[in-house]
Each structure stands twice: as C-alpha cells, then as structure tokens.
Amino acid sequence: MVIQSNPFRYKIVRVSEPLPWERRKTSEGFYNLNCEVFDSDTYAWKRLNDLELPSGEFFRSSEKPESSYGLLHWLTGKNNVIQFCMQTETWSFFPLPEDEIGDGSSLDLVSYEGKLAVLCSNSNSRGGYDLWALDNSSGKSWANVKDVQVTDLEDKYAKPLWFLSNDVILVAGFVRLGLYNTSSNKFQYLHKTTTQECLPYYLPRDVCFPFYSDFERICLHEDHTGRSKTKPKMKENY
C-alpha cells in the first residue's frame, strides 16, 4: 500500500503460517500467524507481534484485501472483518452488519466512495445485492446505502466485483466480463468468450482486480541522427 506520494513511500504486509515449533495456542483459544512489514523508507522487513485469531476463525490470506484510509481489511471465516492499520502497524476486529449474518448471503468486501463496504446477495431478488458501508466517522456502525440490481443480462451468473463509481460496477459472469451501469441498465463488454472458453463460475477477486498506472514509455536506443525515440508521457487508468 502507498503511504505517501511525496516523497514516495509504501509498505508491504506479509502474513504467513508459523513454523511447527512457532505454533502456539493460548488459554483463551487464540492461535497465531506470523506478521511482517516491509517499509520502503527503511528498505527492510520488520517482524511484528503475531496476529492472534480466536479459535474457529479463519484468515483468508489468499484473498485481496480492501483498502481505505490507510487500513487493510479481510473477511474472516466467521464473517467478521480483520483490519490492519498501516500507521500503527496493529490489528483489530469488528463484526459485519448483524442483519446480513446467518442468512446464507454471499458476502464480499468492496470499496464504495472510498469507504469500506460489504456487498451481500439478496435472496429475495434475482440479481439483487445490498450494499452496506462502514460509517467512517465512528468506524463502528454500518449503513445500508444502496440496493444494487444486476438485471436484464443474458448471463444469469453475473456477479458484481467492485464499484468504479456510484453507478458503474465491474461485473463478472459465466462467459463475460464488463461494466454495468445501474442507472441506465446498460452493459459494456470488456471480455466475452465462447461456450468452450468460459470464465470460471466463480471468478476470484484476487484474479481480477483494479489498478492505476502512470508511466513513461522510454526507448533506450537512438536512431542514426542521434535523436532519442522517447515517446511522450502517458497516463492511463484501468
């Protein structure tokens, strides 16, 4: 995660299973995971205190975390949120909205208007999802901010992955990937396959994710006149 842009600084968080002789379990039922942080400011790795999870909890380390306001978030096996603060380099836990727990909904953490949010499938509506956003003023309460309807698509397995704006979401389906506008009910294909080249039924969010690129294309060779073939700077958003 980028901590600041000027001067440029970033941190990398690594969570891993401990070696057999490092495993421990406390009397409260907690078990430990190793946690390390790389800081570009010092250009070195630092071992932090172990991450302790309650008994029965599962840390989905393979999933891409959602970031907001200098914090990283993962969804746990018991549908709680585990949070890592880049500034203090500490962990904390908090629950999802109670209305969405235990009803069999499909849950995914997403980012909405810069806030942490959870996208929940609505069993009462085909292609319907409820969006709950965390109140940043307190960080303790959730609000149902939007009802998302992915309708009128040929692909009945279409599933939202993340929000590009208030109305535009990236949708992955069985044979297509594209941008869906919930206001105009229009779908723009980014990728479409044949029936023999279907996308997975469930497209993992760590396989398809957003990124932003700001780079210079540079040619390291010069032509016979001695002039550089450097191309102008380009800024691209995806």
Backbone as CSV, one residue per row, in Angstrom:
resi,resn,N_x,N_y,N_z,CA_x,CA_y,CA_z,C_x,C_y,C_z
1,MET,0.844,-1.194,0.000,0.000,0.000,0.000,0.878,1.243,0.000
2,VAL,0.493,2.242,-0.818,1.216,3.509,-0.852,0.837,4.328,0.379
3,ILE,1.837,4.743,1.152,1.608,5.517,2.369,1.571,7.002,2.061
4,GLN,2.488,7.460,1.217,2.511,8.855,0.800,3.153,8.935,-0.578
5,SER,2.820,10.011,-1.303,3.309,10.141,-2.675,4.535,11.031,-2.798
6,ASN,4.703,11.989,-1.888,5.843,12.904,-1.982,6.397,13.211,-0.588
7,PRO,7.523,12.600,-0.236,8.273,11.605,-1.009,7.538,10.265,-1.038
8,PHE,7.784,9.508,-2.106,7.070,8.252,-2.301,7.458,7.237,-1.230
9,ARG,6.438,6.636,-0.614,6.677,5.632,0.429,5.566,4.598,0.389
10,TYR,5.931,3.342,0.554,4.938,2.277,0.553,5.320,1.223,1.590
11,LYS,4.334,0.398,1.935,4.551,-0.718,2.857,3.938,-1.983,2.266
12,ILE,4.556,-3.111,2.578,4.055,-4.419,2.171,3.808,-5.239,3.432
13,VAL,2.630,-5.827,3.535,2.289,-6.666,4.690,2.323,-8.126,4.268
14,ARG,3.001,-8.948,5.053,3.070,-10.384,4.766,2.588,-11.157,5.995
15,VAL,1.562,-11.969,5.786,1.026,-12.830,6.847,1.260,-14.272,6.428
16,SER,1.825,-15.074,7.319,2.188,-16.446,6.956,1.956,-17.391,8.122
17,GLU,1.828,-18.665,7.772,1.695,-19.697,8.791,3.032,-19.853,9.522
18,PRO,3.006,-19.987,10.838,4.256,-20.173,11.580,4.841,-21.558,11.347
19,LEU,6.134,-21.670,11.583,6.777,-22.973,11.522,6.241,-23.846,12.652
20,PRO,6.347,-25.169,12.523,5.757,-26.057,13.538,6.149,-25.708,14.966
21,TRP,7.409,-25.328,15.188,7.852,-25.035,16.552,7.466,-23.617,17.008
22,GLU,6.878,-22.831,16.064,6.430,-21.488,16.424,4.936,-21.446,16.734
23,ARG,4.250,-22.543,16.458,2.811,-22.564,16.690,2.515,-22.552,18.183
24,ARG,1.501,-21.809,18.541,1.092,-21.783,19.940,-0.405,-21.487,20.022
25,LYS,-0.978,-21.889,21.111,-2.392,-21.650,21.353,-2.556,-21.210,22.797
26,THR,-3.220,-20.079,22.986,-3.370,-19.539,24.327,-4.553,-20.191,25.040
27,SER,-4.649,-19.912,26.315,-5.743,-20.469,27.111,-7.092,-19.920,26.665
28,GLU,-7.088,-18.742,26.014,-8.337,-18.158,25.530,-8.765,-18.743,24.188
29,GLY,-7.948,-19.659,23.633,-8.305,-20.291,22.374,-7.751,-19.600,21.151
30,PHE,-6.870,-18.617,21.323,-6.284,-17.918,20.185,-5.160,-18.746,19.575
31,TYR,-4.997,-18.624,18.261,-3.825,-19.211,17.623,-3.122,-18.121,16.822
32,ASN,-1.867,-18.329,16.508,-1.042,-17.246,15.981,-0.668,-17.422,14.516
33,LEU,-0.476,-16.284,13.846,0.061,-16.211,12.494,1.206,-15.204,12.500
34,ASN,2.246,-15.493,11.724,3.369,-14.568,11.633,2.968,-13.339,10.828
35,CYS,3.480,-12.189,11.224,3.194,-10.943,10.529,4.482,-10.144,10.361
36,GLU,4.753,-9.741,9.125,5.938,-8.941,8.818,5.539,-7.766,7.932
37,VAL,6.281,-6.673,8.046,6.016,-5.471,7.253,7.310,-4.983,6.619
38,PHE,7.231,-4.704,5.313,8.358,-4.085,4.606,8.050,-2.609,4.434
39,ASP,8.991,-1.751,4.828,8.828,-0.302,4.725,9.863,0.232,3.742
40,SER,9.406,0.886,2.669,10.350,1.414,1.678,11.205,2.535,2.247
41,ASP,10.766,3.130,3.358,11.540,4.197,3.987,12.844,3.658,4.563
42,THR,12.781,2.473,5.166,13.980,1.831,5.722,14.521,0.755,4.799
43,TYR,13.729,0.385,3.818,14.045,-0.682,2.858,14.451,-1.972,3.579
44,ALA,13.603,-2.348,4.536,13.879,-3.550,5.323,12.569,-4.138,5.823
45,TRP,12.597,-5.450,6.082,11.469,-6.144,6.681,11.560,-6.045,8.198
46,LYS,10.387,-5.980,8.833,10.328,-5.936,10.296,9.294,-6.942,10.775
47,ARG,9.670,-7.751,11.755,8.745,-8.735,12.323,7.901,-8.048,13.386
48,LEU,6.581,-8.142,13.245,5.655,-7.567,14.210,5.194,-8.636,15.186
49,ASN,4.418,-8.211,16.167,3.800,-9.188,17.053,2.883,-10.090,16.233
50,ASP,2.775,-11.341,16.642,1.947,-12.292,15.903,0.489,-11.842,15.865
51,LEU,-0.161,-12.171,14.766,-1.600,-11.964,14.656,-2.291,-13.119,15.366
52,GLU,-3.125,-12.807,16.348,-3.816,-13.840,17.118,-5.285,-13.886,16.714
53,LEU,-5.731,-15.064,16.295,-7.115,-15.262,15.878,-7.840,-16.149,16.875
54,PRO,-9.093,-15.831,17.200,-9.867,-16.683,18.102,-10.053,-18.071,17.510
55,SER,-10.281,-19.019,18.368,-10.500,-20.395,17.936,-11.698,-20.467,16.992
56,GLY,-11.522,-21.164,15.882,-12.602,-21.305,14.916,-12.597,-20.260,13.824
57,GLU,-11.828,-19.186,13.987,-11.724,-18.165,12.951,-10.750,-18.614,11.870
58,PHE,-10.950,-18.090,10.668,-10.089,-18.443,9.543,-9.711,-17.179,8.803
59,PHE,-8.412,-16.957,8.635,-7.905,-15.779,7.941,-7.704,-16.108,6.472
60,ARG,-8.462,-15.452,5.595,-8.401,-15.738,4.166,-7.252,-14.963,3.532
61,SER,-6.038,-15.421,3.787,-4.852,-14.692,3.340,-4.707,-14.670,1.824
62,SER,-5.360,-15.619,1.125,-5.238,-15.666,-0.335,-6.082,-14.598,-1.023
63,GLU,-7.039,-14.009,-0.308,-7.904,-13.005,-0.902,-7.255,-11.628,-0.868
64,LYS,-7.529,-10.838,-1.898,-7.012,-9.477,-1.953,-7.728,-8.625,-0.915
65,PRO,-6.989,-7.941,-0.043,-7.647,-7.102,0.960,-8.212,-5.831,0.339
66,GLU,-9.224,-5.278,0.981,-9.752,-3.980,0.578,-9.059,-2.899,1.406
67,SER,-8.715,-1.804,0.766,-8.015,-0.720,1.456,-8.884,0.526,1.518
68,SER,-8.796,1.237,2.627,-9.479,2.519,2.778,-8.843,3.270,3.936
69,TYR,-8.521,4.529,3.698,-7.988,5.413,4.727,-6.783,4.827,5.464
70,GLY,-5.860,4.228,4.719,-4.650,3.707,5.334,-4.841,2.411,6.090
71,LEU,-5.942,1.712,5.832,-6.248,0.459,6.519,-6.472,-0.647,5.492
72,LEU,-6.049,-1.855,5.825,-6.322,-3.031,5.005,-7.357,-3.892,5.714
73,HIS,-8.268,-4.498,4.939,-9.357,-5.279,5.530,-9.495,-6.624,4.828
74,TRP,-9.711,-7.662,5.645,-10.003,-9.004,5.140,-11.287,-9.502,5.796
75,LEU,-11.996,-10.379,5.089,-13.172,-11.038,5.647,-12.734,-12.364,6.248
76,THR,-13.124,-12.630,7.480,-12.721,-13.868,8.143,-13.723,-14.980,7.865
77,GLY,-13.371,-16.186,8.303,-14.228,-17.336,8.079,-15.565,-17.238,8.778
78,LYS,-15.634,-16.479,9.872,-16.882,-16.309,10.613,-17.561,-14.983,10.285
79,ASN,-17.217,-14.421,9.120,-17.839,-13.188,8.631,-17.641,-12.005,9.570
80,ASN,-16.439,-11.914,10.116,-16.003,-10.704,10.786,-14.971,-10.031,9.891
81,VAL,-14.635,-8.798,10.203,-13.625,-8.072,9.442,-12.374,-7.936,10.294
82,ILE,-11.242,-8.313,9.721,-9.968,-8.110,10.384,-9.281,-6.937,9.696
83,GLN,-8.759,-6.023,10.492,-8.250,-4.753,9.980,-6.802,-4.544,10.409
84,PHE,-5.973,-4.080,9.454,-4.576,-3.755,9.763,-4.345,-2.280,9.481
85,CYS,-3.827,-1.571,10.481,-3.552,-0.145,10.352,-2.100,0.051,9.928
86,MET,-1.885,0.692,8.788,-0.539,0.901,8.281,0.261,1.879,9.142
87,GLN,-0.416,2.801,9.783,0.286,3.802,10.581,0.787,3.226,11.898
88,THR,-0.103,2.528,12.614,0.272,1.976,13.917,0.805,0.558,13.821
89,GLU,0.602,-0.088,12.656,1.023,-1.470,12.418,0.431,-2.414,13.466
90,THR,-0.877,-2.267,13.672,-1.607,-3.094,14.633,-2.852,-3.679,13.975
91,TRP,-3.377,-4.762,14.592,-4.561,-5.463,14.100,-5.767,-5.179,14.989
92,SER,-6.952,-5.261,14.399,-8.191,-5.152,15.167,-9.293,-5.914,14.436
93,PHE,-10.390,-6.205,15.152,-11.522,-6.951,14.605,-12.801,-6.161,14.826
94,PHE,-13.759,-6.318,13.913,-15.103,-5.800,14.149,-16.082,-6.606,13.299
95,PRO,-17.346,-6.663,13.701,-18.323,-7.522,13.009,-18.946,-6.849,11.794
96,LEU,-19.527,-7.672,10.935,-20.328,-7.186,9.820,-21.704,-6.768,10.338
97,PRO,-22.503,-6.080,9.517,-23.853,-5.714,9.961,-24.657,-6.951,10.341
98,GLU,-25.285,-6.917,11.488,-25.978,-8.089,12.027,-27.095,-8.575,11.114
99,ASP,-27.729,-7.663,10.385,-28.857,-8.043,9.526,-28.450,-8.986,8.407
100,GLU,-27.140,-9.024,8.064,-26.694,-9.818,6.928,-25.993,-11.109,7.325
101,ILE,-25.838,-11.356,8.605,-25.116,-12.540,9.064,-26.094,-13.678,9.322
102,GLY,-25.753,-14.856,8.824,-26.530,-16.043,9.142,-27.701,-16.305,8.224
103,ASP,-27.874,-15.525,7.162,-28.999,-15.768,6.257,-28.563,-16.432,4.958
104,GLY,-27.301,-16.893,4.910,-26.813,-17.587,3.732,-26.399,-16.684,2.590
105,SER,-26.301,-15.382,2.843,-25.929,-14.450,1.785,-24.480,-14.647,1.367
106,SER,-24.216,-14.365,0.095,-22.845,-14.319,-0.402,-22.271,-12.957,-0.041
107,LEU,-21.134,-12.941,0.641,-20.565,-11.701,1.161,-19.215,-11.410,0.524
108,ASP,-18.992,-10.150,0.165,-17.704,-9.709,-0.369,-17.415,-8.305,0.136
109,LEU,-16.167,-8.067,0.544,-15.756,-6.716,0.905,-15.427,-5.948,-0.370
110,VAL,-15.891,-4.699,-0.446,-15.635,-3.840,-1.599,-15.336,-2.430,-1.094
111,SER,-14.934,-1.573,-2.008,-14.723,-0.160,-1.694,-15.806,0.647,-2.383
112,TYR,-16.446,1.547,-1.631,-17.521,2.370,-2.180,-17.337,3.799,-1.691
113,GLU,-17.108,4.725,-2.614,-16.867,6.134,-2.290,-15.731,6.278,-1.282
114,GLY,-14.725,5.430,-1.416,-13.582,5.489,-0.521,-13.803,4.827,0.822
115,LYS,-15.002,4.314,1.056,-15.323,3.668,2.324,-15.274,2.151,2.178
116,LEU,-15.032,1.483,3.296,-15.143,0.029,3.305,-16.618,-0.337,3.253
117,ALA,-16.962,-1.293,2.402,-18.355,-1.711,2.269,-18.411,-3.218,2.095
118,VAL,-19.580,-3.783,2.350,-19.791,-5.209,2.142,-20.965,-5.380,1.187
119,LEU,-20.767,-6.206,0.173,-21.784,-6.480,-0.837,-22.428,-7.820,-0.517
120,CYS,-23.740,-7.823,-0.312,-24.458,-9.020,0.125,-25.522,-9.387,-0.909
121,SER,-25.528,-10.639,-1.322,-26.567,-11.082,-2.251,-27.918,-11.060,-1.553
122,ASN,-28.940,-10.669,-2.284,-30.291,-10.566,-1.754,-31.097,-11.774,-2.211
123,SER,-31.439,-12.645,-1.267,-32.149,-13.880,-1.608,-33.569,-13.621,-2.097
124,ASN,-34.086,-12.416,-1.841,-35.455,-12.093,-2.249,-35.540,-11.506,-3.654
125,SER,-34.390,-11.299,-4.285,-34.393,-10.670,-5.602,-33.319,-11.286,-6.474
126,ARG,-33.710,-11.791,-7.654,-32.736,-12.342,-8.588,-31.839,-11.228,-9.112
127,GLY,-30.542,-11.402,-8.974,-29.608,-10.374,-9.413,-29.547,-9.180,-8.492
128,GLY,-30.115,-9.320,-7.294,-30.138,-8.200,-6.357,-29.074,-8.325,-5.278
129,TYR,-28.503,-7.181,-4.898,-27.469,-7.136,-3.865,-27.715,-5.931,-2.971
130,ASP,-27.401,-6.090,-1.694,-27.448,-4.981,-0.751,-26.026,-4.515,-0.481
131,LEU,-25.846,-3.202,-0.429,-24.528,-2.630,-0.165,-24.549,-1.909,1.173
132,TRP,-23.705,-2.370,2.089,-23.572,-1.765,3.406,-22.204,-1.104,3.494
133,ALA,-22.180,0.168,3.902,-20.922,0.910,4.024,-20.647,1.217,5.486
134,LEU,-19.370,1.191,5.845,-18.961,1.475,7.215,-18.940,2.974,7.439
135,ASP,-19.508,3.403,8.556,-19.533,4.815,8.913,-18.135,5.236,9.340
136,ASN,-17.476,6.067,8.516,-16.101,6.449,8.812,-15.980,7.394,9.996
137,SER,-17.080,8.055,10.375,-16.995,8.978,11.499,-16.738,8.249,12.808
138,SER,-17.279,7.044,12.936,-17.074,6.269,14.158,-16.333,4.972,13.895
139,GLY,-16.479,4.441,12.674,-15.836,3.179,12.341,-16.473,1.987,13.018
140,LYS,-17.679,2.155,13.571,-18.299,1.073,14.318,-19.689,0.702,13.811
141,SER,-20.288,1.532,12.990,-21.650,1.260,12.545,-21.712,1.140,11.030
142,TRP,-22.667,0.320,10.559,-22.874,0.092,9.135,-24.193,0.719,8.705
143,ALA,-24.241,1.179,7.466,-25.472,1.739,6.916,-25.743,1.112,5.556
144,ASN,-27.000,0.729,5.325,-27.398,0.187,4.027,-27.558,1.362,3.069
145,VAL,-26.586,1.538,2.179,-26.546,2.744,1.356,-27.091,2.541,-0.053
146,LYS,-27.229,1.284,-0.484,-27.620,1.094,-1.886,-28.161,-0.308,-2.109
147,ASP,-29.183,-0.395,-2.951,-29.671,-1.675,-3.450,-29.193,-1.810,-4.888
148,VAL,-28.374,-2.807,-5.144,-27.777,-2.995,-6.465,-28.565,-4.049,-7.221
149,GLN,-29.006,-3.708,-8.415,-29.733,-4.650,-9.255,-28.943,-4.909,-10.533
150,VAL,-28.472,-6.131,-10.705,-27.800,-6.528,-11.942,-28.833,-7.292,-12.755
151,THR,-29.563,-6.569,-13.599,-30.718,-7.152,-14.292,-30.554,-7.100,-15.803
152,ASP,-31.421,-7.830,-16.464,-31.507,-7.824,-17.935,-30.197,-8.201,-18.610
153,LEU,-29.423,-9.079,-17.991,-28.217,-9.596,-18.621,-28.475,-11.026,-19.068
154,GLU,-27.890,-11.406,-20.191,-28.060,-12.766,-20.685,-27.441,-13.776,-19.732
155,ASP,-26.441,-13.352,-18.999,-25.715,-14.244,-18.103,-26.360,-14.234,-16.717
156,LYS,-27.003,-15.329,-16.352,-27.695,-15.371,-15.063,-26.739,-15.497,-13.892
157,TYR,-25.448,-15.787,-14.159,-24.472,-15.916,-13.089,-23.686,-14.625,-12.869
158,ALA,-24.123,-13.523,-13.474,-23.405,-12.257,-13.347,-23.291,-11.853,-11.880
159,LYS,-22.087,-11.437,-11.493,-21.821,-11.093,-10.102,-20.972,-9.824,-10.044
160,PRO,-21.367,-8.824,-9.243,-20.550,-7.616,-9.101,-19.224,-7.933,-8.408
161,LEU,-18.153,-7.283,-8.879,-16.842,-7.457,-8.258,-16.440,-6.231,-7.458
162,TRP,-16.584,-5.051,-8.056,-16.296,-3.826,-7.314,-16.918,-2.640,-8.032
163,PHE,-16.973,-1.506,-7.316,-17.569,-0.283,-7.841,-16.488,0.624,-8.414
164,LEU,-16.680,1.044,-9.670,-15.799,2.038,-10.260,-16.293,3.444,-9.953
165,SER,-17.597,3.584,-9.752,-18.211,4.847,-9.356,-19.510,4.506,-8.639
166,ASN,-20.301,5.531,-8.329,-21.559,5.280,-7.626,-22.501,4.384,-8.418
167,ASP,-22.467,4.504,-9.749,-23.424,3.785,-10.585,-22.805,2.697,-11.453
168,VAL,-21.505,2.725,-11.646,-20.844,1.782,-12.549,-20.082,0.736,-11.750
169,ILE,-20.365,-0.524,-12.031,-19.701,-1.617,-11.327,-19.119,-2.599,-12.340
170,LEU,-18.038,-3.243,-11.943,-17.467,-4.302,-12.772,-18.202,-5.593,-12.457
171,VAL,-18.686,-6.252,-13.500,-19.483,-7.465,-13.333,-18.799,-8.618,-14.057
172,ALA,-18.662,-9.741,-13.380,-18.114,-10.953,-13.988,-19.214,-11.995,-14.051
173,GLY,-19.285,-12.684,-15.179,-20.280,-13.722,-15.350,-19.658,-15.004,-15.849
174,PHE,-20.499,-15.885,-16.377,-20.025,-17.189,-16.830,-19.259,-17.083,-18.141
175,VAL,-19.659,-16.166,-19.001,-18.997,-16.040,-20.302,-18.625,-14.598,-20.639
176,ARG,-18.671,-13.708,-19.659,-18.394,-12.322,-19.996,-17.888,-11.534,-18.786
177,LEU,-17.223,-10.443,-19.099,-16.709,-9.522,-18.098,-16.957,-8.123,-18.631
178,GLY,-17.515,-7.238,-17.812,-17.817,-5.917,-18.344,-18.240,-4.929,-17.281
179,LEU,-18.589,-3.730,-17.739,-19.015,-2.634,-16.877,-20.531,-2.487,-16.983
180,TYR,-21.184,-2.449,-15.837,-22.644,-2.367,-15.795,-23.054,-1.067,-15.113
181,ASN,-23.880,-0.279,-15.795,-24.393,0.966,-15.244,-25.765,0.697,-14.646
182,THR,-25.867,0.828,-13.335,-27.115,0.501,-12.652,-28.205,1.530,-12.918
183,SER,-27.821,2.738,-13.330,-28.821,3.777,-13.604,-29.439,3.609,-14.985
184,SER,-28.592,3.392,-15.991,-29.092,3.253,-17.361,-29.391,1.809,-17.734
185,ASN,-28.996,0.865,-16.875,-29.188,-0.562,-17.128,-28.492,-1.001,-18.419
186,LYS,-27.299,-0.424,-18.675,-26.529,-0.768,-19.869,-25.250,-1.490,-19.477
187,PHE,-24.851,-2.428,-20.325,-23.680,-3.259,-20.064,-22.669,-3.078,-21.188
188,GLN,-21.422,-2.793,-20.839,-20.339,-2.643,-21.813,-19.368,-3.798,-21.658
189,TYR,-19.232,-4.602,-22.710,-18.367,-5.772,-22.636,-16.896,-5.373,-22.623
190,LEU,-16.149,-5.971,-21.710,-14.695,-5.858,-21.714,-14.058,-7.146,-22.209
191,HIS,-14.762,-8.244,-21.979,-14.263,-9.549,-22.415,-15.452,-10.476,-22.572
192,LYS,-15.489,-11.203,-23.684,-16.559,-12.160,-23.924,-15.957,-13.394,-24.566
193,THR,-16.321,-14.562,-24.055,-15.753,-15.808,-24.545,-16.822,-16.646,-25.217
194,THR,-16.378,-17.704,-25.872,-17.303,-18.679,-26.423,-17.669,-19.669,-25.333
195,THR,-18.622,-20.531,-25.633,-19.034,-21.517,-24.635,-17.914,-22.495,-24.317
196,GLN,-16.955,-22.645,-25.250,-15.832,-23.553,-25.000,-14.730,-22.881,-24.187
197,GLU,-14.825,-21.558,-24.014,-13.791,-20.828,-23.300,-14.407,-20.032,-22.159
198,CYS,-15.249,-20.689,-21.396,-15.991,-19.991,-20.357,-15.074,-19.554,-19.221
199,LEU,-15.432,-18.405,-18.644,-14.768,-17.987,-17.422,-15.234,-18.899,-16.293
200,PRO,-14.480,-18.968,-15.185,-14.924,-19.789,-14.061,-16.287,-19.330,-13.562
201,TYR,-17.059,-20.281,-13.018,-18.374,-19.926,-12.474,-18.220,-18.850,-11.408
202,TYR,-17.217,-19.022,-10.542,-16.942,-18.003,-9.534,-15.571,-17.422,-9.822
203,LEU,-15.533,-16.189,-10.274,-14.268,-15.545,-10.618,-13.670,-14.937,-9.358
204,PRO,-12.562,-15.468,-8.835,-11.974,-14.934,-7.605,-11.550,-13.488,-7.783
205,ARG,-11.750,-12.679,-6.756,-11.425,-11.270,-6.845,-9.927,-11.019,-6.823
206,ASP,-9.126,-12.028,-6.439,-7.681,-11.840,-6.481,-7.128,-12.140,-7.871
207,VAL,-7.968,-12.658,-8.774,-7.556,-12.907,-10.153,-7.822,-11.673,-11.015
208,CYS,-8.905,-10.987,-10.733,-9.288,-9.804,-11.491,-9.412,-8.639,-10.520
209,PHE,-8.592,-7.622,-10.694,-8.583,-6.524,-9.732,-8.217,-5.216,-10.435
210,PRO,-8.611,-4.062,-9.858,-8.318,-2.766,-10.485,-6.887,-2.324,-10.195
211,PHE,-6.337,-1.553,-11.123,-5.042,-0.936,-10.854,-4.944,0.364,-11.643
212,TYR,-4.059,1.237,-11.203,-3.840,2.519,-11.857,-2.379,2.621,-12.254
213,SER,-2.140,3.111,-13.452,-0.787,3.155,-13.978,-0.457,4.559,-14.466
214,ASP,0.730,5.040,-14.102,1.228,6.332,-14.557,2.691,6.121,-14.908
215,PHE,2.986,5.992,-16.192,4.336,5.583,-16.563,4.818,6.345,-17.787
216,GLU,6.122,6.289,-18.022,6.735,6.860,-19.215,7.244,5.736,-20.087
217,ARG,6.883,5.766,-21.362,7.429,4.802,-22.309,8.759,5.349,-22.825
218,ILE,9.814,4.596,-22.638,11.150,5.064,-22.991,11.820,4.064,-23.914
219,CYS,12.374,4.549,-25.005,13.170,3.723,-25.901,14.637,3.950,-25.568
220,LEU,15.356,2.899,-25.250,16.745,3.023,-24.832,17.693,3.143,-26.016
221,HIS,17.177,3.024,-27.222,18.012,3.135,-28.422,17.776,4.484,-29.098
222,GLU,18.757,4.960,-29.818,18.639,6.198,-30.572,18.769,5.889,-32.064
223,ASP,18.123,6.710,-32.889,18.245,6.492,-34.330,19.577,7.048,-34.845
224,HIS,19.807,6.935,-36.136,21.103,7.308,-36.698,21.380,8.800,-36.596
225,THR,20.354,9.619,-36.346,20.571,11.061,-36.217,20.952,11.446,-34.802
226,GLY,20.918,10.451,-33.906,21.273,10.733,-32.522,20.111,11.224,-31.693
227,ARG,18.926,11.300,-32.312,17.763,11.764,-31.574,17.129,10.611,-30.812
228,SER,16.678,10.908,-29.646,16.037,9.884,-28.825,14.661,9.569,-29.381
229,LYS,14.293,8.313,-29.279,12.963,7.888,-29.720,11.983,7.817,-28.557
230,THR,12.283,8.566,-27.505,11.424,8.558,-26.333,10.035,9.063,-26.685
231,LYS,9.058,8.333,-26.278,7.680,8.717,-26.552,7.166,9.600,-25.429
232,PRO,6.154,10.411,-25.699,5.629,11.302,-24.664,5.031,10.524,-23.512
233,LYS,5.018,11.184,-22.370,4.481,10.569,-21.156,2.993,10.319,-21.318
234,MET,2.578,9.161,-20.858,1.171,8.796,-20.963,0.646,8.425,-19.591
235,LYS,-0.562,8.783,-19.338,-1.206,8.415,-18.083,-2.440,7.609,-18.410
236,GLU,-2.516,6.421,-17.822,-3.619,5.526,-18.144,-4.299,5.073,-16.867
237,ASN,-5.607,4.973,-16.925,-6.387,4.457,-15.807,-7.156,3.242,-16.277
238,TYR,-7.195,2.226,-15.438,-7.903,0.998,-15.787,-8.897,0.686,-14.691
